Amino acid sequence: MQTTIKPILTDIILIDIIGYSKLNNTQQFKVVNIMTKFFKKAIELMLKKSRITESEAILGFIATGDGFFIILSEKLKGYGVILALSLKNISKNIKMRLDFFQGIKVAVHYGEVMEFRDILNHKNFIGDGLNNCARYLDYKTRDKNVLKHITHGYVIISEEASHEFNKFLQRNRKIFELLNSLEFQNSDPFGFNDKHKYPHYGCFVWTKKEVVITPP
């Protein structure tokens, strides 16, 4: 029997642990364990302040071995860039606990995913949105001047994510003003071809002051 799967168009965040493959088994276990606890608690607190349940805000998480995807609810599309910047700053607390932790790379894309039940009957996701999001973590700028003054870390966002982010800020002026007070910055747009020769476009974003902003 053929089942029709309806695509979901929303924000996708990919978090990747820097240098994970070079860590030994004990170090990998420690960093994944503490990062999971830190981020889970941080997201719970952010949603609690906004009086939003996790099921209303997040469709699901997908473990990747050296990190994980966060699939946001369609209700919060455009907020993914802010959540990514917030988690990037929160990750600094892990460095205080683990001296071998080098940090995380974070990408945000706005694209399609499809929900299904895996072999263990757990909710899972597939789709081009996940694959395209992962491509942005492979991009490395050749212009060293672009990133050398960033002190609180940057997030790589796709052109599609940037469009949704701007629409989100137009709908939420208070968050727009708050980001301005934190000196939000973005790089010039860039383009690159992935390993399959497909083109992608995006930019780097960051704040000069630390940011943790709850959903509206």
C-alpha positions in Angstrom: 0.0 0.0 0.0 1.4 3.4 -1.0 1.5 6.1 1.6 1.5 9.8 0.7 4.0 11.8 2.6 3.2 15.5 2.9 6.4 17.7 2.8 6.9 20.1 5.7 8.6 23.4 4.8 10.4 24.9 7.9 13.6 25.9 9.6 16.3 23.3 10.0 19.3 23.7 12.3 22.3 21.5 12.2 24.8 21.5 15.1 28.2 19.8 14.5 30.9 19.2 17.1 34.2 20.5 15.9 37.0 17.9 15.9 34.7 15.1 17.1 36.3 12.3 15.1 39.7 13.1 16.7 38.4 12.5 20.2 38.7 9.2 21.9 35.7 7.1 22.9 35.6 8.5 26.5 35.8 12.1 25.3 33.1 11.6 22.6 30.8 10.2 25.3 31.5 13.0 27.6 31.0 15.8 25.1 27.8 14.3 23.6 26.4 13.6 27.0 27.0 17.1 28.4 26.0 18.9 25.2 22.7 17.0 25.1 21.9 17.9 28.7 23.0 21.6 28.3 21.0 22.2 25.1 17.9 20.2 26.3 17.8 22.3 29.5 18.4 25.6 27.6 15.6 24.9 25.1 13.2 23.9 27.9 13.9 27.1 29.8 13.5 29.3 26.6 10.2 27.7 25.7 9.0 27.9 29.3 9.6 31.7 29.3 7.6 32.0 26.1 4.9 29.6 27.5 5.3 27.3 24.5 5.4 23.5 24.8 8.2 21.6 23.1 5.7 19.9 20.7 4.4 23.3 19.6 7.9 24.6 18.9 10.0 21.6 17.7 8.9 18.9 15.4 11.9 16.7 16.2 15.6 16.1 16.8 17.8 13.9 14.6 21.1 12.6 16.0 24.0 12.5 13.5 26.7 11.0 15.6 28.8 14.1 15.8 25.9 16.4 16.4 22.2 16.7 15.7 19.5 18.4 13.6 16.7 20.4 15.1 13.5 20.6 13.0 11.4 23.6 14.1 7.6 23.8 13.9 6.2 25.7 11.0 4.8 28.1 13.5 8.3 29.3 14.4 9.8 29.5 10.9 12.3 32.3 10.7 13.2 31.9 14.4 15.8 29.2 13.6 18.6 31.8 13.0 18.0 33.2 16.5 17.8 29.8 18.2 21.1 28.8 16.4 22.9 32.0 17.6 21.5 31.4 21.2 22.8 27.8 21.2 26.1 28.8 19.8 26.6 31.1 22.8 25.3 28.5 25.3 27.8 26.0 24.0 30.6 28.1 25.6 29.5 26.8 29.0 30.5 23.3 27.8 34.1 24.6 27.3 34.2 25.5 31.0 33.5 21.8 31.8 35.5 20.1 29.1 38.9 21.5 28.2 39.1 19.3 25.1 35.8 20.6 23.7 36.6 22.9 20.7 33.1 24.2 20.1 30.4 23.7 17.5 29.6 24.6 13.9 26.0 25.6 13.2 24.1 26.0 10.0 20.5 27.0 9.4 18.4 26.2 6.3 14.8 26.7 5.3 13.7 23.7 3.4 11.5 20.6 3.0 11.5 17.6 5.3 9.2 14.6 5.5 8.2 12.8 8.7 8.2 9.0 8.9 8.4 6.1 11.4 11.8 4.4 11.4 12.5 0.7 12.0 12.1 1.2 15.8 8.8 3.0 15.3 10.4 6.3 16.3 9.5 9.6 14.6 12.2 10.6 12.2 12.7 12.8 9.2 14.2 12.7 5.7 14.3 15.2 2.9 16.4 17.6 0.8 16.2 20.2 3.5 18.4 18.1 5.7 20.9 17.4 3.0 21.1 21.0 1.9 21.5 22.2 5.5 24.5 19.9 5.9 26.2 21.3 2.8 26.7 24.7 4.5 28.9 23.3 7.2 31.3 22.1 4.4 31.7 25.7 3.2 34.9 27.5 4.3 35.4 31.2 3.4 38.7 32.1 1.8 38.4 35.7 3.0 39.9 35.6 6.5 38.8 39.2 7.1 35.2 38.2 7.1 35.3 36.2 10.4 38.4 37.3 12.3 36.6 40.0 14.4 33.8 37.7 15.5 34.2 37.0 19.2 31.0 35.2 20.1 30.8 32.8 17.2 28.9 32.9 13.9 26.2 30.8 12.3 26.1 30.0 8.6 22.6 30.5 7.1 21.3 29.7 3.6 19.7 32.2 1.3 16.3 30.6 2.0 16.8 30.8 5.8 17.8 34.4 5.4 14.6 35.3 3.6 12.4 33.6 6.3 14.5 35.3 9.0 13.9 38.7 7.6 10.1 38.0 7.3 10.2 36.8 10.9 11.8 40.1 12.0 9.2 42.1 10.2 6.5 40.3 12.1 8.3 40.7 15.4 9.6 44.2 15.8 10.6 43.8 19.5 13.0 41.0 18.6 14.3 43.1 15.7 15.1 45.9 18.1 16.7 43.6 20.6 19.0 42.1 17.9 20.0 45.6 16.9 20.9 46.3 20.5 23.1 43.2 20.5 24.8 44.5 17.4 23.6 41.9 15.0 25.8 41.6 11.9 25.8 39.7 8.6 28.5 39.1 6.0 28.2 39.7 2.3 26.3 36.9 0.5 28.5 34.1 -0.8 28.0 31.2 -3.2 29.6 27.8 -3.6 29.1 24.5 -5.3 28.8 21.3 -3.2 30.6 18.0 -3.9 27.8 17.2 -6.4 28.4 20.5 -8.2 25.0 21.9 -7.0 25.1 25.7 -6.2 24.2 27.0 -2.8 24.0 30.6 -1.5 24.1 32.1 2.0 25.9 34.3 4.5 27.4 34.4 7.9 25.6 36.0 10.8 26.6 36.9 14.4 26.1 39.4 17.2 28.8 41.4 18.9 27.2 40.9 22.2 26.1 37.5 23.6 22.5 36.6 22.7 19.9 34.2 24.1 16.5 35.2 22.8 13.3 33.3 23.6 10.6 32.6 20.9 7.8 35.3 20.6 
